[in-house]
Amino acid sequence: MKVSELLENIFEWIIDLVAKKQESCPRTIIFCASVKMCAELYTAFQMSLSVNDFCYVNMFHSCTADEVKEKIRKDRENMNGTTRILIATSAAGMGVNYQEVHDIVHWGPHRDLDGFVQQLGRAGRYGTQ
């Protein structure tokens, strides 16, 4: 079984949720331990979703182009933003107040407890600081 097929099976629940709910899908951040894991998971979502559904998925890590990072930040700070699933490394959690994040998923081992707790703190910000 290829990596993308394995990831499609593991994340089938959230892939289906995006396909069914689209813009009403709860905002979720999937934190990955590495850029490589991030890219593999992003590819699995891309292969599983139609073009119309994939527009709700984004990827953010240290190698993401600055203009793309800024676009994602603006989208995530806006309560009406279109990104529903953000596949990211810890780079996405630095200094940004993401609005309306419902779920945090950790994919892969975390490097330290402090970072893990910081990432968990990204969820549950419903119009509050």
Wavefront OBJ file of the C-alpha trace (Angstrom):
o trace
v 0.000 0.000 0.000
v 1.348 3.458 -0.967
v 1.765 6.182 1.643
v -1.001 8.284 0.065
v -3.434 5.341 0.186
v -2.602 4.670 3.839
v -3.130 8.340 4.707
v -6.402 8.403 2.752
v -7.623 5.487 4.888
v -6.491 7.025 8.188
v -7.957 10.450 7.424
v -11.062 9.193 5.604
v -13.289 10.631 8.348
v -12.125 14.195 7.786
v -11.834 13.865 4.003
v -15.483 12.781 3.939
v -16.430 15.651 6.249
v -14.874 18.220 3.894
v -16.577 16.640 0.879
v -19.995 16.646 2.573
v -19.946 19.947 4.435
v -17.540 22.027 2.310
v -17.667 25.648 3.604
v -19.600 24.554 6.706
v -16.974 21.964 7.649
v -15.568 22.765 11.108
v -12.180 24.443 10.902
v -9.422 21.988 11.729
v -5.655 22.221 11.956
v -3.711 19.012 11.391
v -0.233 19.499 12.843
v 2.481 17.328 11.303
v 5.900 16.640 12.773
v 7.778 17.457 9.554
v 7.461 19.234 6.220
v 7.637 15.844 4.493
v 4.716 14.468 6.530
v 2.811 17.657 5.816
v 3.344 17.302 2.065
v 2.381 13.614 2.078
v -0.848 14.309 3.926
v -1.670 17.274 1.701
v -1.171 15.038 -1.349
v -3.483 12.392 0.133
v -6.221 15.027 0.576
v -5.607 16.285 -2.960
v -5.938 12.776 -4.400
v -9.103 12.053 -2.410
v -11.085 15.240 -2.960
v -12.582 16.774 -6.067
v -11.240 20.130 -7.248
v -14.320 21.840 -5.797
v -13.766 20.249 -2.376
v -9.976 20.570 -2.322
v -10.228 24.384 -2.330
v -11.062 24.122 1.404
v -7.665 22.538 2.217
v -4.384 24.416 2.630
v -0.819 23.627 3.682
v 1.496 25.780 5.820
v 5.104 25.047 6.796
v 8.514 26.702 6.864
v 9.057 26.138 3.128
v 5.737 27.701 2.095
v 6.191 30.849 0.014
v 5.755 34.068 2.030
v 2.854 35.326 -0.128
v 1.011 32.017 0.376
v 1.653 32.155 4.128
v 0.204 35.665 4.271
v -2.875 34.610 2.304
v -3.447 31.679 4.676
v -2.936 33.889 7.757
v -5.482 36.434 6.530
v -7.952 33.660 5.716
v -7.534 31.997 9.126
v -7.824 35.277 11.045
v -11.133 35.948 9.311
v -14.098 34.111 10.832
v -15.565 33.757 7.321
v -12.368 32.450 5.707
v -12.575 29.586 3.229
v -9.812 27.314 4.549
v -11.486 24.566 6.550
v -8.541 22.167 6.883
v -5.038 23.477 7.450
v -2.294 20.856 7.214
v 0.704 22.410 8.911
v 3.880 22.139 10.893
v 4.456 24.134 14.062
v 5.367 27.088 11.805
v 1.626 27.777 11.465
v 1.156 28.330 15.166
v 3.629 31.140 15.633
v 2.049 34.494 16.432
v -1.257 33.978 14.659
v -4.703 34.032 16.250
v -6.692 31.619 14.116
v -10.416 32.165 14.472
v -13.096 29.516 14.863
v -10.780 26.479 15.027
v -12.881 23.535 16.139
v -10.393 20.655 16.109
v -6.669 20.067 16.405
v -5.192 16.806 15.118
v -1.599 15.793 15.751
v -0.036 13.556 13.106
v 3.323 12.148 14.078
v 5.345 12.334 17.268
v 5.716 15.715 18.888
v 9.152 17.083 19.698
v 8.274 18.560 23.093
v 5.372 18.929 25.514
v 5.407 22.737 25.445
v 4.886 22.843 21.663
v 2.147 20.222 21.929
v 0.246 22.334 24.467
v 0.759 25.489 22.358
v -0.764 23.736 19.343
v -3.738 22.488 21.365
v -4.371 26.095 22.392
v -5.191 26.994 18.781
v -8.634 25.386 19.117
v -11.689 26.837 20.804
v -11.142 30.501 19.934
v -14.637 31.505 19.015
v -14.518 35.278 18.743
v -12.282 35.646 21.795
v -8.606 36.329 22.265
l 1 2 3 4 5 6 7 8 9 10 11 12 13 14 15 16 17 18 19 20 21 22 23 24 25 26 27 28 29 30 31 32 33 34 35 36 37 38 39 40 41 42 43 44 45 46 47 48 49 50 51 52 53 54 55 56 57 58 59 60 61 62 63 64 65 66 67 68 69 70 71 72 73 74 75 76 77 78 79 80 81 82 83 84 85 86 87 88 89 90 91 92 93 94 95 96 97 98 99 100 101 102 103 104 105 106 107 108 109 110 111 112 113 114 115 116 117 118 119 120 121 122 123 124 125 126 127 128 129
